[in-house]
Amino acid sequence: MKLLSLFLLSLSAIFLFSACGRTQDPSDDITVRVAALRGPTALGLLHMMETTGHEFKLLGAPIEVAPLLARGEVDIAAVPSHLASVFYSQMEGAVQALAVVTLGVLHIVDTTGEIYAIADLTGRTIHSIEGATPEFALNYVLRRNGLIPGEDVFVEFYSEPTMVAAALETGQAEIALLPEPFVSTVLARIEGLRPALDLTEEWNRVQPDYGLIMSVVVAQREFLEEHPAAVAAFMEEYARSIAYMTGGTAEAAQLAVDYGLIPNINVARQALPRTHMVFLNGETMKRNLLGFYRVLYDENPASIGGRLPDEDFFFIP
């Protein structure tokens, strides 16, 4: 709730800044090339995709984003939070973080009817996404509850959440970790499936200082330096788009269906309020994201690229 309140304050500040008549250099009235992962990471962009002339790529797996950034084929990308730091490290500071756009959206779903606490996962197999924030968050929560992944709890990994959902639907998986909107999708499809544990609640029990941050927007440093007005305008549009997508309207839910992120409008209307879309930038973004990275680093330095990002990773307008 604290971070959601900060989001509303940040959004109000953006609208006030816009209303005061910020003038944009005509040379910066350019098309921004944007990449995002399908799922909760991309949901906040959908209204922008309808109302602006920017170029958008919706990708299926995190590994698809890195080559586009490295080759300079996209200017801005919405990515899993841990990958933002990895990109910064691997690309020698060529990217900067602009904003946090999604908080915890992860749930453990269960067909056995026997999972009510983390301890109930002992000896079980969880089906989850590999090499992304869900993996690192799950491992952190398990370890903090005294369970060692690979010994006390087994995790079978997939490259995309759609594959985890398919394993549930075919009966290959009994227990899975999924983000919204995939949770609402499989709950509507699979009889007997139930939301057993909210990983955000479990995270907050063992780490009350910094929330579970899922998605971060990064930009090419060169693009930021060459087109500051275009970036400022883009971020204003992004904040408005997130506000639209979290407004609870049927129109917003329909956009999620139209872009193939959620299968039908009934599921969309259930899922959108639980996706925890926010817009945290500036010092608020830096404070929360750096704290989150310290948690991941202490648990597994490789999860964020082997080191904490430097101060200049955080773009402060």
N, C-alpha and C positions, 0 to 999 in steps of 0.2 A: 504493500500500500504506500510505503514511503517513496519508492521509486516511481510509482504511478502518479503520485502527487507532484513529484519533481517534473515528470513529463508534462503535466498540465501547465505548470509554471513556465517551463521551457517553451511550450507551444504558444502560450500567451505572449511571451517576450518576442517570439518570431513574428507573430501577427502585428504587434506594436511596432516593431522595427520596419515591417513592410508598410504599415499605414503611415509612417512618418515620411514616406516618399523617397526611399532609397533609389537612387538613379543607377541604372546599369549601363556600362560602357557598351555601345552598339556592337563593338568588335567582339564582345563576349556573348552575343546572342547566337549561340552555337548549339549544335546537336550533341548531347552528351551520350556516350556509349556506355551502357550499363549491363552488368551481369548479375544474376541472383540465382540461388538454388530454389528449385521447386519445393513447395511446402511452406512452413511458417515464415521462413526467411524472405520469401517473395511476396507474401500477402500484402504487406504495407505499400508495395509499389503499384498495385493493380490500378488504382484510380489515376495515377500518373500515366500509366500505359494507355489509358483511355483519353486523357485530356492534354497530353504534351506530345511534342514531335521528337522526343528522344528515342534512341535505338535501344531495345531491350533484348537480352538473351536469357531465357530461363533454362537452367542446366539441371541435370539429374544427380550429379555426384560432385563432391568438393574437389576431386582431382582435376575436374574439367576447368576450374577457374584459374588455377595457377598459370598454365601456359598462356591464357589470354592476357593476364596481367604482365607476365614476363615479356611477351612480345609486343606489349603496348596496344593490344587490339581492343581493350576496354579502358575507359577512364575511371569508372567507379564500379565497385562491386559490393554486394551485400553477401557476407560469408559467415560461416560459423565463427564464434568468438575466438576460439583457439587458433584458427587458421589466420586470422588477421595478424597475430603476433608472429606466427611461423613465416608468413609472407614477408613481414618487415625484416626478419632475421635473414631469410634466404635471399631476399632481393636487395640486401645491403642498404636498408632504409629508404628504398624507392617508393614505398607506400606509407600513407598516414591514415590514422583512424579519424573518422568524421563524427560518428555517432553510434550509440547503442540503440538498436531498433526492435529487439525481441528479448524478453525475459523468459524464465523457465516455462516450458510447455510440455515437459516429459511426464509420461505416466507408465507405470507397469500394469499391463492388462493380463488377465488370468482366466483360464478355462477350467481350472481344477476346483475352484471354490475354497482353496486352502491357504491363500496368501492374504494375510491381514497386517503383517509387520515385516520389516526387513529380515528379522530372524527366521521367518517362515521360508525364506529363500535358500536356507542351508540344504545342500545336496541337490538343488534344482538346477535346471538349465534355462537361462534367459536368452532369448533371441533379440539381437540389437544391431545397431549400426556401428561399423568399424571405423576407427581413425577420425572420429569427429567428436564434438563436444559431448554428445550423449555417452560415448564410451568412457571419457575421462570423468564425467560427473558421476556415472554409475559406479566406477571403480572407487572414486573418492568416498561416496556414501557407504559402499560395502565395507571398505577398510575401516572407516570411522565407526562402524558398528561391529567391528571385530571379525569380519568375514574376508577371507583372502580369495580374490578372483583366481580361478583355475585350481583351487584346492577345496575351499568350502562351497563355492558357488561357481558354476560353469557358464560361460557365455559363448554362444555361437553367433558369429558376426556375419553381416551382410553389407554390401556397399551402398545400398539405398533403402529408405524406409518402405518403399513399395514392395521390396523383396521380403521384408519382415512381415508386412501385412499379408502377402501371398502365402507365407509359411503358416500363418495363423488360419487362413481360410482353407488351406488344404489339410489341416490337421497335423502338419509337421511340427508345429510349435504349440505348446500349452501356455507358456508364459513369455511375454515379450515386453520390451521397452520401446515405446513409440512416442513421437511428438504429435501434438495437434497440427493439422486437422486429420491426420491419419487415425488418431484414436477414435474420434467421432465416426469416421468412416467405417472402421472395422466393427465398432460396437453396433452400428446399424445393420451390419451384414451377417454377423456371426451370433447365432443363438447360444446363450450360455456364457458368452464372454462378458467379463465385468472389469471396470476400472478398480484395480486392487490398491495401488499405492500412487500417490502424487509425489514424484521425485523432488519437486520444488519444496514441498513440506518436509520431506526427509532431509534434503540439503540444509534447510533453515534450522533444523534441529541440531545438526552437527556443525554448522557454519553460520551463526546468526549475524555476522558482521557484513558480509557481502553476498548479494543475491546471486542466483544462478543465471548468468548472462548467456544467452544463446546466440544472438546474431549481432554483427558489427558491420558498419559500412566503412569501407576503405577507399582511398583515391590515390591515383598516381601523383606523387609529389610534383613532378614536372607539370602535370595538368593543373594542380592547385596553384602553382606559382605563376603560370601563364594565363590562367583564366579565373581569377578570384571572384569576379562578379558573377560569372556563370555558375560557379560552385555555390555561392551564396544563394542565387536564385533557385538552383536545383534543390538545395536543402530546405528552403521555404516550401517548395512544391512537395517535397518528400514529407515534411511534417503535416501539411494539409492532407496529403493522401492517406497517411496513417490515421489522422483524425476521422476522415471519411470512412475508412475501412473498420474502425472501431465504433462507429456510430450506431450500430444495431439495426441498420435499415435493410430492407429486402433487396434494394439495389446493390448494396455492397456485397451481400451474400451471392447475388446473381453473378457479379463479376468473378468471384472465386470459382463459380461453376463454369462460366464462359471460358476462362483461361485454363480449365482442366486441373485446377488444384484441389477441388472438392467435387465429389460426384453429383450431388444434387443440392437444391436450395435448403431443404430441411436440415441436412447434415451441416451445411454451411452456417446456418443461423445458430446452430448449437455450438459449432467449433469456434467461430470468430471471437466470441467474448472470452474464450479460454486460451487464446493464442498470445495474450500478454504483449501486444505490440505497444511500443513506447517510442519516444524520440528524446534521447538524452545526449546532449552535446556539451562542448566546452569543458569547464572544470568539473561539472557533475559527471560527465562521461569519464573523464580522466580518473577521478577519485574512485569511482565504482569499478571501472574496468581494471585499473592497476591492482586494486585489492583482490579482485577475482583472479587475475593472473598470478598473484603471489600464492593464492591457495593452490592453483593448478601446478605451479612451479615446485612448491614444497612436496606435492604428491608425486609428480612426474615431470621433471624439467623438459623432457623431450616433447611433452604435449603442447608447449608453446614455443618450440623452436630452440630449446636449450638454454635460453636466458630470458630475463625480464626485458621488455622493450625499453629503450631510452626515452627521456623526456620528449624528444622531438617526434616520437611516434604519434603523439596526441596532437591533433590539429585544433588549436584554440583560436577561433575567429576574433 
